[in-house]
Amino acid sequence: MAIDYQERIPNNVDLAENRTLQRALEHWQPEFLSWWKEMGPSDFLEREVYLRTAVSVDAKGWASYGYVQMPDYRWGIFLNEQDANRTIGFGDELGKPAWQQVPGEHRSTLRRLIVTQGDTEPASVEQQRLLGHTAPSLYDLRNLFQVNVEEGRHLWAMVYLLHAYFGRDGREEAEQLLERHSGDRNKPRILGTFNEPISDWLSFFMFTYFTDRDGKFQLKSLAESGFDPLARTCQFMLTEEAHHMFVGDTGIARVIRRSLEVMKELGTDDPQKIRAHGAVDLPTVQRYINFWFSSSLDLFGSESSSNAAAYFATGIKGRPDETKYEDHLALNQSYTLERPDGQGGITNEDVPLRNAMNEVTRGAYVKDCEIGLTRWNRTIQKAGYELKLSLPSTRFRRNIGTWAGITTDPAGKLITAAEFEAKKDSWLPSESDRTHVKSLMKAVTEPGKMAGWVAPPDRGINNNPVEYEYVKLH
């Protein structure tokens, strides 16, 4: 499906056919641009950036590349092509035609889900707005800005749904998406992880690996929705989300590779000597993994949830890749959850499968996260070192669900709060860790050059060399 770039708001939803909706979105557009200029990437608005822009939503290649100033980026509204015969693929509505309009009984639920998803998109842009000043290379600076503009477009995707299908309530919600701000004491973002500061590039790589991967699974769940416009929107968003996770995956891999180079050069794995040489030691990488992975786990919600059961039953939100399951009703089945027994031990509890849909999705997420760990550990092993990076237990450092407020070590063993406090600096980034990482954050702006704490990428972007001038700063 080609995208009409002649329109003031690029789209493939025949926006010009609905003048009322078009006018409403054109009224919102300058508010979005004002937000971008105030809360988007700081001090780079007039720079030419080598960005990709969606030109179609078909599978044969949907992006074109070229230099763009970010305020001129063609944000818009892009949905996957409609399947007129699509039916709902799960729950009590299994086999019925997908909804082209919002069913009245599901109106508030769908609006809340869309608003929550939409709120994460500008939040991450706000979290990352100052990172451009400390980019380790022009390659990385460009990738940051590509992630930012795509998150901006994902906001447009959710705002379109709010305007098109939820009337005045939707328009008000769309305005509030620009009024909340990451970390704001009075009007914070809805989900806690999106209020965490991202003040260094190691955190950015962790965020794009772990937190954007949560986004992938949330979008996959919504892409199954019986509300067809939402499903089609999320299907397209997933094509862009893949690049965000690539940035995190390869970014962490490059940090590890550089650390291994320094270890070999110095003939030691002593963290302090590696730090003194201007690299990030692997134990610090592990502590950052512990922090961002555990933060992202909470985004899936409680292990047992009546809301999750209702979303599945009514056809609002399915399991990621629902077609891979044999039984799409999930009735008369149970799921075994672990929970603390209140006496210092752990017990099992069987809950109806529908109530455990958050945990089913979280489990799929954990397996997906493991893929990167396996790859990074292979690199470490090939370099001749025994150290193995790992994901902490899903019980560790939880603030939502069964394990909220329960102190464990990274292996999931129950410990006292005093023990946790005494050892937390060996498990989570300490003040010393953050100070060291922050000290490494110096911008490198010469094409092809890299900061000393990160290895170069294996290849450039769109068949260009690593030395390409991905951002024109002069």
Secondary structure by P-SEA (a helix, b strand, c coil): ccccccccccccccccccaaaaaaaaaaaaaaaaaaaacccccccccccbbbbbccccccccbbbbbbcccccccccccccccccccccccccccccccccccccaaaaaaaaaaaaaaaaaaaaaaacccccccccaaaaaaaaaaaaaaaaaaaaaaaaaaacccaaaaaaaaaaaacccccccccccccccccccccaaaaaaaaacaaaaaaaaaaaaaaccaaaaaaaaaaaaaaaaaaaaaaaaaaaaaaaaaaaaaaaaccccaaaaaaaccccaaaaaaaaaaaaaaaaacccccccaaaaaaaaaccccccccccccccccccbbbbbbbbccccbbbbbbcccccaaaaaaaaaaaaaaaaaaaaaaaaaaaacccbbbbbcccccccccccccccccccccccccaaaaaaccccccccaaaaaaaaaacccccccccccccccccccccccccccccccccc
